[in-house]
Amino acid sequence: MSAAGAYMEDLSIRILRMFGEMDSHRLDLHVLFEAAGNEPSERERLLSVIEDLRREGLIEERGGDFYALTEKGERVVSAGQPS
């Protein structure tokens, strides 16, 4: 796996874990940005990872800038592994 691929996987895991850390099944995009840091390029990657997680059915859009953890996402977080 490339360094970029490993980073993306790590970022996916960090995003999913944030739902548990914040004790919420619904998070605002601005909270999720904390997983990436302040660099614009990192935030762009975060948006790409969020889209990947949405496409995989691990999170879903809930209107505005909110995303919710799906049942599939909850199982992944509980198992401590990526999909």
Number of C-alpha atoms within 10 A of each C-alpha: 6 7 8 9 10 11 13 17 15 13 19 21 20 17 24 26 19 18 21 14 10 11 10 11 17 17 19 14 15 10 14 22 16 14 20 18 12 10 8 10 10 15 17 13 15 23 15 14 18 23 15 15 21 18 11 13 15 23 24 19 16 13 9 8 12 15 20 20 24 17 13 14 24 18 15 17 22 11 10 12 10 15 16
